[in-house]
Amino acid sequence: MSKLNPKKPNIQKAILKVLAEKPAISLAELNNKVNPLNASKKPIYALTRSLKGLREAGFIEQVSSGQNDYARLTSKGKNKLNCLKIEGDEALVSNIWDGFWRIIILDIPEERKSEREALRYLLKKANFVCIKNTVWISPLPYENLFTNIKKDLGLSTEIMILVTDKLDPETNLAFLEAIKK
């Protein structure tokens, strides 16, 4: 998965988070939200450079309506934003077990291989453990994030998300052995 430019991580992350609020945002509105003080031309330059980097990485696309220029997230950008949610300090999930297991079952066809790989990456980042080829399990409460990913990527029949308070002893053992690896 492509990385954000390490020299502009705060501006690029802010842009992605603002773009997640609406389907498309005018560049003027984006500038106001990312740089609310408009104190100098340097922040505008940094915003322009950050937008260019995000566009070149395939995370956003810019569209012109004749009167205004707009920016919007691509599916790759949505994946990156989901990854940032998992990795971010503000998205820390309690590591105190609430007694429920989260099980995600994937059945994504070969023609959507890039989305399948992106999901596997996100599952690993969220500390899910693969106990069978397409079955991932975790005690951490990330089911809402993956429900949103499922909706965003239109994977309603390809992903199943289960939350349960009981596992059979063999599945529990398989999970414990998988986390030791």
C-alpha positions in Angstrom: 0.0 0.0 0.0 1.3 3.4 -0.9 2.7 5.6 1.9 1.9 9.2 2.6 4.8 11.6 2.1 6.6 11.7 5.4 7.5 15.4 5.0 3.8 16.4 5.0 2.0 13.8 7.1 -0.1 16.2 9.1 -1.5 18.1 6.2 -2.1 15.0 4.1 -3.8 13.2 7.0 -5.9 16.4 7.6 -6.9 16.5 3.9 -7.9 12.8 3.9 -10.0 13.3 7.1 -11.8 16.3 5.7 -12.5 14.6 2.4 -14.1 11.7 4.3 -16.8 14.1 5.5 -18.4 14.6 2.0 -18.4 13.0 -1.4 -16.5 16.0 -2.8 -15.2 19.3 -1.4 -14.2 22.4 -3.2 -10.5 23.3 -2.9 -11.5 26.6 -1.3 -13.5 24.9 1.4 -10.8 22.3 1.9 -8.2 25.1 2.4 -10.4 26.7 5.0 -10.9 23.5 6.9 -7.2 22.4 6.7 -5.8 25.9 7.2 -8.5 27.9 9.1 -6.3 30.9 9.8 -5.0 31.4 6.3 -2.2 33.3 8.0 0.3 33.2 5.1 0.9 31.9 1.6 3.2 29.1 2.9 0.3 27.0 4.3 -1.5 27.4 0.9 1.6 26.2 -0.9 1.9 23.3 1.5 -1.7 22.4 0.9 -1.2 22.5 -2.9 1.9 20.3 -2.6 0.1 17.9 -0.3 -2.8 17.7 -2.7 -0.5 17.0 -5.6 1.2 14.2 -3.6 -2.1 12.6 -2.7 -3.3 12.8 -6.3 -0.1 11.3 -7.6 -0.3 8.4 -5.0 -3.9 7.8 -6.2 -5.6 8.6 -2.9 -7.6 11.6 -4.3 -8.8 12.9 -7.6 -9.5 16.5 -8.5 -12.5 17.4 -10.7 -13.4 20.7 -12.2 -17.0 21.9 -12.6 -16.1 25.0 -14.6 -16.6 27.4 -11.6 -14.8 25.4 -8.9 -12.3 22.7 -8.5 -13.2 19.9 -6.2 -11.3 17.0 -4.5 -12.6 13.7 -3.6 -11.3 10.4 -2.2 -10.7 7.5 -4.5 -11.3 3.9 -3.3 -7.5 3.7 -2.6 -7.8 6.9 -0.5 -10.7 5.3 1.5 -8.5 2.3 2.2 -5.6 4.6 3.3 -8.0 6.6 5.5 -9.2 3.3 7.2 -5.6 2.3 7.7 -4.9 5.7 9.3 -7.9 5.2 11.7 -6.4 1.9 12.8 -2.8 3.3 13.2 -3.7 6.7 14.7 -3.3 7.6 18.3 -6.9 8.9 18.5 -8.2 5.5 17.3 -6.8 3.4 20.0 -9.0 0.5 20.9 -9.3 -0.8 24.4 -7.2 -3.9 24.8 -9.3 -5.0 27.7 -11.3 -7.9 26.4 -15.1 -7.3 26.6 -15.9 -11.0 26.3 -16.8 -10.9 22.6 -14.9 -12.3 19.6 -14.9 -10.6 16.3 -14.8 -13.0 13.3 -14.5 -11.8 9.8 -15.0 -14.2 6.9 -13.7 -13.1 3.5 -14.8 -14.4 0.1 -13.4 -11.9 -2.3 -13.0 -13.0 -6.0 -9.7 -12.9 -7.8 -10.7 -10.0 -10.0 -10.8 -7.9 -6.8 -7.4 -9.1 -5.6 -6.1 -5.6 -4.8 -9.1 -5.0 -2.4 -8.6 -8.4 -0.9 -4.9 -7.7 -0.2 -5.8 -4.2 1.2 -8.4 -5.9 3.6 -5.8 -8.4 4.7 -3.4 -5.6 5.4 -6.0 -3.8 7.5 -7.0 -6.9 9.3 -3.4 -7.5 10.3 -3.0 -3.9 11.4 -6.1 -4.3 13.5 -4.5 -7.3 15.2 -6.9 -9.9 13.6 -5.4 -13.3 13.3 -6.0 -15.6 10.3 -7.0 -19.0 11.7 -8.1 -20.4 8.3 -7.4 -19.1 4.8 -10.4 -16.7 4.8 -11.3 -16.6 8.5 -9.9 -13.8 10.7 -10.5 -13.5 14.5 -9.8 -10.9 17.1 -11.0 -10.0 20.6 -10.6 -6.2 19.8 -13.8 -4.2 19.0 -13.0 -3.2 15.3 -16.3 -4.6 13.9 -17.7 -1.1 13.2 -14.7 -0.1 11.2 -14.9 -3.3 9.1 -18.7 -2.8 8.7 -18.0 0.6 7.2 -15.2 -0.8 5.0 -17.7 -3.5 3.8 -20.2 -0.7 2.9 -17.7 1.6 1.3 -16.2 -1.1 -1.0 -19.6 -2.6 -1.8 -18.6 -6.0 -0.4 -22.0 -6.9 1.1 -21.9 -10.6 0.0 -18.1 -11.0 0.1 -17.5 -10.2 3.8 -19.3 -11.6 6.8 -18.8 -10.1 10.3 -19.7 -12.1 13.3 -19.6 -11.0 17.0 -20.0 -13.8 19.5 -19.2 -14.5 23.1 -18.5 -18.2 22.6 -15.9 -20.2 20.7 -15.5 -23.9 20.7 -12.3 -25.1 22.4 -10.5 -26.1 19.2 -11.1 -22.6 17.6 -9.9 -21.0 20.8 -6.8 -23.1 20.7 -6.3 -22.3 17.0 -6.4 -18.6 17.8 -3.9 -18.9 20.7 -1.5 -20.9 18.5 -1.8 -18.4 15.7 -0.9 -15.4 17.9 2.2 -17.3 19.1 3.6 -17.3 15.5 
